[in-house]
Each structure stands twice: as structure tokens, then as C-alpha cells.
């Protein structure tokens, strides 16, 4: 099944490249992101603060800001 990276919502899975692709399609909803290869953590900085993105999280770009939830 192919993923729709232009969809306003996304559920994070084990494929980091897919999550980064989705984020790149929605650059207007966050300020920046960083990946720590040693800790294997993806952090996203946005208007509501900073979130560590984990597998299973629900990402929403619908309101022009990144909203994350478990």
C-alpha cells in the first residue's frame, strides 16, 4: 500500500525516510527538525514547542501548525 505524503495527517512508523518525506511536504507547519543519529531521535521544533517524534505518533498539519499525539 502506498502512502499519501500530501495528506494532512500521518501516523509515524519504523520508516524514518517516510516521516521525513511527509514533514518535507508540510514545511509550513513547523520551524525545523533535527535527527540525532546516536540517540536515533527525531525532534521537530514548531509553534507549540519541541516534540520527539516516535513510532505510533499521529501527526496533523491541518491547522497550519504541527500537532502531535500518541
Phi and psi restraints in degrees (range 20) as a CNS / XPLOR table:
assign (resid 1 and name C) (resid 2 and name N)
       (resid 2 and name CA) (resid 2 and name C) 1.0 -87.0 20.0 2
assign (resid 2 and name N) (resid 2 and name CA)
       (resid 2 and name C) (resid 3 and name N) 1.0 152.8 20.0 2
assign (resid 2 and name C) (resid 3 and name N)
       (resid 3 and name CA) (resid 3 and name C) 1.0 -96.7 20.0 2
assign (resid 3 and name N) (resid 3 and name CA)
       (resid 3 and name C) (resid 4 and name N) 1.0 145.9 20.0 2
assign (resid 3 and name C) (resid 4 and name N)
       (resid 4 and name CA) (resid 4 and name C) 1.0 -98.8 20.0 2
assign (resid 4 and name N) (resid 4 and name CA)
       (resid 4 and name C) (resid 5 and name N) 1.0 98.9 20.0 2
assign (resid 4 and name C) (resid 5 and name N)
       (resid 5 and name CA) (resid 5 and name C) 1.0 -76.1 20.0 2
assign (resid 5 and name N) (resid 5 and name CA)
       (resid 5 and name C) (resid 6 and name N) 1.0 -11.3 20.0 2
assign (resid 5 and name C) (resid 6 and name N)
       (resid 6 and name CA) (resid 6 and name C) 1.0 -91.8 20.0 2
assign (resid 6 and name N) (resid 6 and name CA)
       (resid 6 and name C) (resid 7 and name N) 1.0 -5.8 20.0 2
assign (resid 6 and name C) (resid 7 and name N)
       (resid 7 and name CA) (resid 7 and name C) 1.0 -63.6 20.0 2
assign (resid 7 and name N) (resid 7 and name CA)
       (resid 7 and name C) (resid 8 and name N) 1.0 149.6 20.0 2
assign (resid 7 and name C) (resid 8 and name N)
       (resid 8 and name CA) (resid 8 and name C) 1.0 -76.7 20.0 2
assign (resid 8 and name N) (resid 8 and name CA)
       (resid 8 and name C) (resid 9 and name N) 1.0 -12.4 20.0 2
assign (resid 8 and name C) (resid 9 and name N)
       (resid 9 and name CA) (resid 9 and name C) 1.0 -124.8 20.0 2
assign (resid 9 and name N) (resid 9 and name CA)
       (resid 9 and name C) (resid 10 and name N) 1.0 155.5 20.0 2
assign (resid 9 and name C) (resid 10 and name N)
       (resid 10 and name CA) (resid 10 and name C) 1.0 -155.7 20.0 2
assign (resid 10 and name N) (resid 10 and name CA)
       (resid 10 and name C) (resid 11 and name N) 1.0 140.4 20.0 2
assign (resid 10 and name C) (resid 11 and name N)
       (resid 11 and name CA) (resid 11 and name C) 1.0 -108.5 20.0 2
assign (resid 11 and name N) (resid 11 and name CA)
       (resid 11 and name C) (resid 12 and name N) 1.0 122.7 20.0 2
assign (resid 11 and name C) (resid 12 and name N)
       (resid 12 and name CA) (resid 12 and name C) 1.0 -70.1 20.0 2
assign (resid 12 and name N) (resid 12 and name CA)
       (resid 12 and name C) (resid 13 and name N) 1.0 133.1 20.0 2
assign (resid 12 and name C) (resid 13 and name N)
       (resid 13 and name CA) (resid 13 and name C) 1.0 -122.3 20.0 2
assign (resid 13 and name N) (resid 13 and name CA)
       (resid 13 and name C) (resid 14 and name N) 1.0 -165.0 20.0 2
assign (resid 13 and name C) (resid 14 and name N)
       (resid 14 and name CA) (resid 14 and name C) 1.0 -74.2 20.0 2
assign (resid 14 and name N) (resid 14 and name CA)
       (resid 14 and name C) (resid 15 and name N) 1.0 -4.8 20.0 2
assign (resid 14 and name C) (resid 15 and name N)
       (resid 15 and name CA) (resid 15 and name C) 1.0 -96.6 20.0 2
assign (resid 15 and name N) (resid 15 and name CA)
       (resid 15 and name C) (resid 16 and name N) 1.0 94.7 20.0 2
assign (resid 15 and name C) (resid 16 and name N)
       (resid 16 and name CA) (resid 16 and name C) 1.0 -56.8 20.0 2
assign (resid 16 and name N) (resid 16 and name CA)
       (resid 16 and name C) (resid 17 and name N) 1.0 -39.6 20.0 2
assign (resid 16 and name C) (resid 17 and name N)
       (resid 17 and name CA) (resid 17 and name C) 1.0 -62.0 20.0 2
assign (resid 17 and name N) (resid 17 and name CA)
       (resid 17 and name C) (resid 18 and name N) 1.0 -34.7 20.0 2
assign (resid 17 and name C) (resid 18 and name N)
       (resid 18 and name CA) (resid 18 and name C) 1.0 -68.5 20.0 2
assign (resid 18 and name N) (resid 18 and name CA)
       (resid 18 and name C) (resid 19 and name N) 1.0 -40.6 20.0 2
assign (resid 18 and name C) (resid 19 and name N)
       (resid 19 and name CA) (resid 19 and name C) 1.0 -63.8 20.0 2
assign (resid 19 and name N) (resid 19 and name CA)
       (resid 19 and name C) (resid 20 and name N) 1.0 -42.9 20.0 2
assign (resid 19 and name C) (resid 20 and name N)
       (resid 20 and name CA) (resid 20 and name C) 1.0 -64.5 20.0 2
assign (resid 20 and name N) (resid 20 and name CA)
       (resid 20 and name C) (resid 21 and name N) 1.0 -38.5 20.0 2
assign (resid 20 and name C) (resid 21 and name N)
       (resid 21 and name CA) (resid 21 and name C) 1.0 -62.8 20.0 2
assign (resid 21 and name N) (resid 21 and name CA)
       (resid 21 and name C) (resid 22 and name N) 1.0 -44.1 20.0 2
assign (resid 21 and name C) (resid 22 and name N)
       (resid 22 and name CA) (resid 22 and name C) 1.0 -61.9 20.0 2
assign (resid 22 and name N) (resid 22 and name CA)
       (resid 22 and name C) (resid 23 and name N) 1.0 -45.7 20.0 2
assign (resid 22 and name C) (resid 23 and name N)
       (resid 23 and name CA) (resid 23 and name C) 1.0 -60.0 20.0 2
assign (resid 23 and name N) (resid 23 and name CA)
       (resid 23 and name C) (resid 24 and name N) 1.0 -41.0 20.0 2
assign (resid 23 and name C) (resid 24 and name N)
       (resid 24 and name CA) (resid 24 and name C) 1.0 -65.1 20.0 2
assign (resid 24 and name N) (resid 24 and name CA)
       (resid 24 and name C) (resid 25 and name N) 1.0 -26.6 20.0 2
assign (resid 24 and name C) (resid 25 and name N)
       (resid 25 and name CA) (resid 25 and name C) 1.0 -77.0 20.0 2
assign (resid 25 and name N) (resid 25 and name CA)
       (resid 25 and name C) (resid 26 and name N) 1.0 -14.5 20.0 2
assign (resid 25 and name C) (resid 26 and name N)
       (resid 26 and name CA) (resid 26 and name C) 1.0 -128.4 20.0 2
assign (resid 26 and name N) (resid 26 and name CA)
       (resid 26 and name C) (resid 27 and name N) 1.0 46.8 20.0 2
assign (resid 26 and name C) (resid 27 and name N)
       (resid 27 and name CA) (resid 27 and name C) 1.0 -64.7 20.0 2
assign (resid 27 and name N) (resid 27 and name CA)
       (resid 27 and name C) (resid 28 and name N) 1.0 -18.5 20.0 2
assign (resid 27 and name C) (resid 28 and name N)
       (resid 28 and name CA) (resid 28 and name C) 1.0 -76.6 20.0 2
assign (resid 28 and name N) (resid 28 and name CA)
       (resid 28 and name C) (resid 29 and name N) 1.0 -8.7 20.0 2
assign (resid 28 and name C) (resid 29 and name N)
       (resid 29 and name CA) (resid 29 and name C) 1.0 -102.5 20.0 2
assign (resid 29 and name N) (resid 29 and name CA)
       (resid 29 and name C) (resid 30 and name N) 1.0 3.0 20.0 2
assign (resid 29 and name C) (resid 30 and name N)
       (resid 30 and name CA) (resid 30 and name C) 1.0 -149.7 20.0 2
assign (resid 30 and name N) (resid 30 and name CA)
       (resid 30 and name C) (resid 31 and name N) 1.0 164.5 20.0 2
assign (resid 30 and name C) (resid 31 and name N)
       (resid 31 and name CA) (resid 31 and name C) 1.0 -89.9 20.0 2
assign (resid 31 and name N) (resid 31 and name CA)
       (resid 31 and name C) (resid 32 and name N) 1.0 -48.2 20.0 2
assign (resid 31 and name C) (resid 32 and name N)
       (resid 32 and name CA) (resid 32 and name C) 1.0 -162.6 20.0 2
assign (resid 32 and name N) (resid 32 and name CA)
       (resid 32 and name C) (resid 33 and name N) 1.0 166.2 20.0 2
assign (resid 32 and name C) (resid 33 and name N)
       (resid 33 and name CA) (resid 33 and name C) 1.0 -138.3 20.0 2
assign (resid 33 and name N) (resid 33 and name CA)
       (resid 33 and name C) (resid 34 and name N) 1.0 158.3 20.0 2
assign (resid 33 and name C) (resid 34 and name N)
       (resid 34 and name CA) (resid 34 and name C) 1.0 -142.5 20.0 2
assign (resid 34 and name N) (resid 34 and name CA)
       (resid 34 and name C) (resid 35 and name N) 1.0 147.5 20.0 2
assign (resid 34 and name C) (resid 35 and name N)
       (resid 35 and name CA) (resid 35 and name C) 1.0 -120.7 20.0 2
assign (resid 35 and name N) (resid 35 and name CA)
       (resid 35 and name C) (resid 36 and name N) 1.0 124.8 20.0 2
assign (resid 35 and name C) (resid 36 and name N)
       (resid 36 and name CA) (resid 36 and name C) 1.0 -97.4 20.0 2
assign (resid 36 and name N) (resid 36 and name CA)
       (resid 36 and name C) (resid 37 and name N) 1.0 104.7 20.0 2
assign (resid 36 and name C) (resid 37 and name N)
       (resid 37 and name CA) (resid 37 and name C) 1.0 -66.2 20.0 2
assign (resid 37 and name N) (resid 37 and name CA)
       (resid 37 and name C) (resid 38 and name N) 1.0 -32.4 20.0 2
assign (resid 37 and name C) (resid 38 and name N)
       (resid 38 and name CA) (resid 38 and name C) 1.0 -66.7 20.0 2
assign (resid 38 and name N) (resid 38 and name CA)
       (resid 38 and name C) (resid 39 and name N) 1.0 -47.3 20.0 2
assign (resid 38 and name C) (resid 39 and name N)
       (resid 39 and name CA) (resid 39 and name C) 1.0 -85.9 20.0 2
assign (resid 39 and name N) (resid 39 and name CA)
       (resid 39 and name C) (resid 40 and name N) 1.0 -12.9 20.0 2
assign (resid 39 and name C) (resid 40 and name N)
       (resid 40 and name CA) (resid 40 and name C) 1.0 54.5 20.0 2
assign (resid 40 and name N) (resid 40 and name CA)
       (resid 40 and name C) (resid 41 and name N) 1.0 53.1 20.0 2
assign (resid 40 and name C) (resid 41 and name N)
       (resid 41 and name CA) (resid 41 and name C) 1.0 -123.6 20.0 2
assign (resid 41 and name N) (resid 41 and name CA)
       (resid 41 and name C) (resid 42 and name N) 1.0 135.3 20.0 2
assign (resid 41 and name C) (resid 42 and name N)
       (resid 42 and name CA) (resid 42 and name C) 1.0 -105.6 20.0 2
assign (resid 42 and name N) (resid 42 and name CA)
       (resid 42 and name C) (resid 43 and name N) 1.0 121.4 20.0 2
assign (resid 42 and name C) (resid 43 and name N)
       (resid 43 and name CA) (resid 43 and name C) 1.0 -111.6 20.0 2
assign (resid 43 and name N) (resid 43 and name CA)
       (resid 43 and name C) (resid 44 and name N) 1.0 136.7 20.0 2
assign (resid 43 and name C) (resid 44 and name N)
       (resid 44 and name CA) (resid 44 and name C) 1.0 -121.1 20.0 2
assign (resid 44 and name N) (resid 44 and name CA)
       (resid 44 and name C) (resid 45 and name N) 1.0 126.9 20.0 2
assign (resid 44 and name C) (resid 45 and name N)
       (resid 45 and name CA) (resid 45 and name C) 1.0 -99.2 20.0 2
assign (resid 45 and name N) (resid 45 and name CA)
       (resid 45 and name C) (resid 46 and name N) 1.0 127.2 20.0 2
assign (resid 45 and name C) (resid 46 and name N)
       (resid 46 and name CA) (resid 46 and name C) 1.0 -146.6 20.0 2
assign (resid 46 and name N) (resid 46 and name CA)
       (resid 46 and name C) (resid 47 and name N) 1.0 -177.0 20.0 2
assign (resid 46 and name C) (resid 47 and name N)
       (resid 47 and name CA) (resid 47 and name C) 1.0 -59.6 20.0 2
assign (resid 47 and name N) (resid 47 and name CA)
       (resid 47 and name C) (resid 48 and name N) 1.0 -28.5 20.0 2
assign (resid 47 and name C) (resid 48 and name N)
       (resid 48 and name CA) (resid 48 and name C) 1.0 -92.1 20.0 2
assign (resid 48 and name N) (resid 48 and name CA)
       (resid 48 and name C) (resid 49 and name N) 1.0 4.2 20.0 2
assign (resid 48 and name C) (resid 49 and name N)
       (resid 49 and name CA) (resid 49 and name C) 1.0 126.1 20.0 2
assign (resid 49 and name N) (resid 49 and name CA)
       (resid 49 and name C) (resid 50 and name N) 1.0 -145.0 20.0 2
assign (resid 49 and name C) (resid 50 and name N)
       (resid 50 and name CA) (resid 50 and name C) 1.0 -126.7 20.0 2
assign (resid 50 and name N) (resid 50 and name CA)
       (resid 50 and name C) (resid 51 and name N) 1.0 134.5 20.0 2
assign (resid 50 and name C) (resid 51 and name N)
       (resid 51 and name CA) (resid 51 and name C) 1.0 -122.8 20.0 2
assign (resid 51 and name N) (resid 51 and name CA)
       (resid 51 and name C) (resid 52 and name N) 1.0 141.9 20.0 2
assign (resid 51 and name C) (resid 52 and name N)
       (resid 52 and name CA) (resid 52 and name C) 1.0 -89.5 20.0 2
assign (resid 52 and name N) (resid 52 and name CA)
       (resid 52 and name C) (resid 53 and name N) 1.0 120.3 20.0 2
assign (resid 52 and name C) (resid 53 and name N)
       (resid 53 and name CA) (resid 53 and name C) 1.0 -84.5 20.0 2
assign (resid 53 and name N) (resid 53 and name CA)
       (resid 53 and name C) (resid 54 and name N) 1.0 125.6 20.0 2
assign (resid 53 and name C) (resid 54 and name N)
       (resid 54 and name CA) (resid 54 and name C) 1.0 -124.5 20.0 2
assign (resid 54 and name N) (resid 54 and name CA)
       (resid 54 and name C) (resid 55 and name N) 1.0 158.4 20.0 2
assign (resid 54 and name C) (resid 55 and name N)
       (resid 55 and name CA) (resid 55 and name C) 1.0 -58.1 20.0 2
assign (resid 55 and name N) (resid 55 and name CA)
       (resid 55 and name C) (resid 56 and name N) 1.0 134.1 20.0 2
assign (resid 55 and name C) (resid 56 and name N)
       (resid 56 and name CA) (resid 56 and name C) 1.0 96.4 20.0 2
assign (resid 56 and name N) (resid 56 and name CA)
       (resid 56 and name C) (resid 57 and name N) 1.0 -10.7 20.0 2
assign (resid 56 and name C) (resid 57 and name N)
       (resid 57 and name CA) (resid 57 and name C) 1.0 -70.7 20.0 2
assign (resid 57 and name N) (resid 57 and name CA)
       (resid 57 and name C) (resid 58 and name N) 1.0 148.3 20.0 2
assign (resid 57 and name C) (resid 58 and name N)
       (resid 58 and name CA) (resid 58 and name C) 1.0 -102.1 20.0 2
assign (resid 58 and name N) (resid 58 and name CA)
       (resid 58 and name C) (resid 59 and name N) 1.0 122.1 20.0 2
assign (resid 58 and name C) (resid 59 and name N)
       (resid 59 and name CA) (resid 59 and name C) 1.0 -107.6 20.0 2
assign (resid 59 and name N) (resid 59 and name CA)
       (resid 59 and name C) (resid 60 and name N) 1.0 138.3 20.0 2
assign (resid 59 and name C) (resid 60 and name N)
       (resid 60 and name CA) (resid 60 and name C) 1.0 -134.4 20.0 2
assign (resid 60 and name N) (resid 60 and name CA)
       (resid 60 and name C) (resid 61 and name N) 1.0 124.3 20.0 2
assign (resid 60 and name C) (resid 61 and name N)
       (resid 61 and name CA) (resid 61 and name C) 1.0 -111.6 20.0 2
assign (resid 61 and name N) (resid 61 and name CA)
       (resid 61 and name C) (resid 62 and name N) 1.0 14.6 20.0 2
assign (resid 61 and name C) (resid 62 and name N)
       (resid 62 and name CA) (resid 62 and name C) 1.0 -64.7 20.0 2
assign (resid 62 and name N) (resid 62 and name CA)
       (resid 62 and name C) (resid 63 and name N) 1.0 -31.6 20.0 2
assign (resid 62 and name C) (resid 63 and name N)
       (resid 63 and name CA) (resid 63 and name C) 1.0 -101.3 20.0 2
assign (resid 63 and name N) (resid 63 and name CA)
       (resid 63 and name C) (resid 64 and name N) 1.0 12.9 20.0 2
assign (resid 63 and name C) (resid 64 and name N)
       (resid 64 and name CA) (resid 64 and name C) 1.0 85.8 20.0 2
assign (resid 64 and name N) (resid 64 and name CA)
       (resid 64 and name C) (resid 65 and name N) 1.0 -3.0 20.0 2
assign (resid 64 and name C) (resid 65 and name N)
       (resid 65 and name CA) (resid 65 and name C) 1.0 -130.9 20.0 2
assign (resid 65 and name N) (resid 65 and name CA)
       (resid 65 and name C) (resid 66 and name N) 1.0 153.6 20.0 2
assign (resid 65 and name C) (resid 66 and name N)
       (resid 66 and name CA) (resid 66 and name C) 1.0 -79.9 20.0 2
assign (resid 66 and name N) (resid 66 and name CA)
       (resid 66 and name C) (resid 67 and name N) 1.0 125.5 20.0 2
assign (resid 66 and name C) (resid 67 and name N)
       (resid 67 and name CA) (resid 67 and name C) 1.0 -116.9 20.0 2
assign (resid 67 and name N) (resid 67 and name CA)
       (resid 67 and name C) (resid 68 and name N) 1.0 128.4 20.0 2
assign (resid 67 and name C) (resid 68 and name N)
       (resid 68 and name CA) (resid 68 and name C) 1.0 -119.3 20.0 2
assign (resid 68 and name N) (resid 68 and name CA)
       (resid 68 and name C) (resid 69 and name N) 1.0 150.3 20.0 2
assign (resid 68 and name C) (resid 69 and name N)
       (resid 69 and name CA) (resid 69 and name C) 1.0 -158.4 20.0 2
assign (resid 69 and name N) (resid 69 and name CA)
       (resid 69 and name C) (resid 70 and name N) 1.0 160.1 20.0 2
